[in-house]
Amino acid sequence: MKREIIITGDGSSTIHIPEWNEQYHSKHGALQEAKHVFINSGLIPYFNENKKTEISILEIGFGTGLNALVTWEEASAQNIEINYTGVEAYPVATEEVEKLNFVEVLNDQKAESFFKAIHTSEWEKEIKITEKFNLKKQKKFFQEIEDHELYDLVYFDAFGARVQPELWSVEIFKKMYEALKYNGVLVTYAAKGSVRRAMLEVGFIVERLPGPPGKREMLRATKKIVA
């Protein structure tokens, strides 16, 4: 399928797939969406509640690496060690990565070397990107995930249910539930009723939260021990 780099509402870039009329990030603002959904509604609340100095994250849809980049930026500010696993069936091409402008928009010199390192690091190996950011990229389909109680957070950033409904199913969310530790949290930009019902069916406690620019709501799901 044809893919093109476009500029979103906040000046940051993303990849657009015309055939699907779908983007890797919100057309209203890629950087704003990443920070709102995964940092401000995920990493920061989790850290504030649990006070853990080491946090393990599973990203569903490593894609452009934007979510890893903003996670590193926030974790560095908070002095949190991050163990980051990014799952991606179809890695973004090098020539596409080179056209993304996240580093310029962030205006952070250290971000340039970090962003380059996460995209040039080997797949299937745990790589120490910085002193406190460990990355393992896994090239596989989400249906192949079999992790058990390994992660504190799941960033669920798959393509939307409109184009890939199979990725928003009870089967997939059961895998996410099993991959999380107890009190672990899954955050996603999605807010569809069918997605929420699938989360509830596998045992998550689900909250509707204000969405990023262009979206009214998003979802946060927590794996709680039921007394």
C-alpha positions in Angstrom: 0.0 0.0 0.0 1.1 3.6 -0.7 2.4 5.4 2.3 3.2 9.1 2.6 4.6 11.5 5.3 2.1 14.2 6.3 2.3 17.1 8.8 -0.3 17.0 11.6 -2.1 19.8 13.4 0.6 20.4 15.9 3.4 20.6 13.3 4.7 17.1 13.9 4.7 14.5 11.2 3.2 11.0 10.8 2.7 8.3 8.2 -0.5 8.3 6.2 -2.0 5.3 4.3 -4.4 6.8 1.7 -6.0 3.4 0.9 -7.2 3.1 4.5 -7.5 6.8 5.1 -5.6 6.0 8.3 -2.5 7.5 10.0 0.0 6.2 12.5 -0.9 9.1 14.7 -3.7 11.6 15.0 -3.9 14.1 12.1 -4.9 16.7 14.8 -1.4 16.4 16.3 0.9 13.4 16.5 3.1 14.6 19.3 0.2 16.0 21.3 -1.7 12.7 21.0 1.4 10.6 22.1 2.0 12.8 25.2 -1.7 13.0 26.2 -2.6 9.3 25.8 0.6 7.5 26.8 2.5 9.9 29.0 -0.1 12.1 30.7 -2.8 9.4 31.0 -0.4 6.4 31.4 3.2 6.8 32.5 2.8 9.8 34.8 -0.3 8.6 36.7 1.2 5.1 37.1 4.4 6.5 38.4 2.7 8.9 40.8 0.5 6.1 42.2 3.1 3.4 42.5 6.4 5.4 43.0 8.3 2.7 41.1 11.8 3.8 39.9 11.8 1.0 37.2 8.9 0.5 34.9 8.4 -2.1 32.2 6.3 -1.1 29.2 4.9 -3.1 26.3 4.0 -1.1 23.2 1.5 -2.6 20.7 2.6 -1.0 17.5 6.2 0.3 17.8 5.7 2.1 14.4 7.5 5.4 14.2 9.1 5.2 17.6 7.3 8.4 18.7 5.8 6.8 21.9 9.2 5.5 22.9 10.7 8.9 22.3 8.3 10.8 24.5 8.6 8.1 27.1 12.3 8.5 27.3 11.9 12.2 27.5 9.5 12.0 30.5 11.4 9.2 32.2 14.6 11.1 32.0 13.0 14.1 33.7 11.6 11.8 36.5 14.7 9.7 36.8 12.8 6.4 36.0 14.5 3.4 34.5 12.5 2.1 31.5 12.4 -1.5 30.1 10.6 -1.0 26.8 9.3 -3.8 24.6 8.0 -2.7 21.2 6.1 -5.1 19.1 5.7 -4.4 15.3 4.8 -6.8 12.5 5.7 -4.3 9.7 8.7 -2.1 10.7 8.8 1.4 9.3 11.4 1.8 6.5 14.6 3.7 7.2 13.8 6.3 4.5 10.5 7.0 6.2 12.1 7.4 9.6 14.6 9.9 8.1 11.6 12.1 7.0 9.9 12.2 10.4 10.4 15.6 12.2 9.8 14.6 15.8 13.3 15.6 16.9 13.0 19.1 15.3 9.6 19.7 16.9 10.9 18.6 20.4 13.9 20.9 19.9 16.0 18.6 22.1 19.6 17.7 20.9 19.7 14.6 23.0 16.5 13.3 21.3 18.3 13.1 17.9 20.8 10.4 19.1 18.1 8.6 21.0 15.7 8.5 18.1 18.5 7.2 15.8 19.5 4.6 18.3 16.1 3.1 18.7 15.6 2.7 15.0 19.1 1.3 14.2 19.1 -1.1 17.2 18.8 -4.8 16.4 15.5 -6.6 16.6 14.9 -9.4 19.0 17.7 -8.3 21.3 17.6 -6.2 24.5 19.6 -3.1 23.8 20.8 -0.5 26.3 19.9 2.7 24.5 20.9 4.9 27.4 21.9 4.3 31.0 18.2 4.0 32.0 16.4 3.0 28.8 16.5 -0.6 27.7 14.8 -1.5 24.4 13.7 -4.8 22.9 12.0 -4.6 19.5 10.1 -7.7 18.5 9.0 -8.3 14.9 5.8 -10.4 15.2 2.0 -10.2 15.1 0.1 -9.1 18.2 -1.7 -12.5 18.2 1.7 -14.2 18.8 2.3 -12.4 22.2 2.4 -14.9 25.0 3.9 -12.8 27.9 2.8 -13.4 31.4 2.8 -10.7 34.1 5.9 -8.9 32.7 4.7 -5.4 32.2 3.5 -2.4 34.3 2.1 -0.5 31.4 0.7 -1.4 27.9 0.7 1.3 25.3 -2.0 0.0 22.9 -1.4 1.9 19.7 -2.6 -0.4 17.0 -4.3 0.9 13.8 -8.0 1.7 14.5 -10.8 -0.8 14.8 -12.3 0.6 11.6 -9.5 -0.8 9.5 -8.2 -3.7 11.7 -11.1 -4.8 14.0 -9.3 -8.1 14.8 -6.7 -6.2 16.8 -9.3 -4.9 19.2 -10.9 -8.2 20.0 -11.4 -10.2 23.3 -8.6 -12.5 22.1 -6.1 -9.6 21.9 -7.2 -7.9 25.2 -6.9 -11.3 27.0 -3.3 -11.4 25.9 -2.8 -7.8 27.2 -4.4 -8.7 30.5 -2.2 -11.7 30.9 0.9 -9.7 29.9 0.3 -7.1 32.6 1.3 -7.4 36.3 -1.4 -6.9 38.8 -2.2 -3.2 39.1 -0.8 -2.8 35.6 -2.4 -0.3 33.3 -3.3 -0.3 29.6 -3.9 3.0 27.8 -5.2 3.6 24.3 -6.5 6.5 22.2 -9.6 4.4 21.3 -13.0 4.9 23.0 -15.4 2.7 21.0 -18.0 0.8 23.0 -17.0 -2.5 21.4 -13.4 -2.0 22.6 -14.5 -1.1 26.1 -16.8 -4.2 26.2 -13.9 -6.4 25.1 -11.7 -5.0 27.9 -14.4 -5.6 30.5 -15.0 -9.1 29.3 -11.4 -10.2 30.0 -11.4 -8.6 33.5 -10.1 -5.1 33.1 -11.6 -2.2 35.2 -12.1 0.4 32.5 -12.2 4.2 32.7 -13.3 6.7 30.1 -10.9 9.7 30.1 -10.8 13.0 28.1 -9.2 12.3 24.7 -6.4 14.1 23.0 -7.1 17.0 20.5 -9.7 15.8 18.0 -11.1 13.0 20.2 -13.7 13.4 22.9 -12.6 10.3 24.9 -10.0 7.6 25.4 -9.8 4.5 27.5 -7.6 3.4 30.4 -7.9 -0.2 31.7 -6.4 -1.5 34.9 -5.7 -5.1 36.0 -6.9 -5.2 39.6 -7.0 -8.1 42.1 -10.6 -8.8 42.8 -11.2 -9.4 46.5 
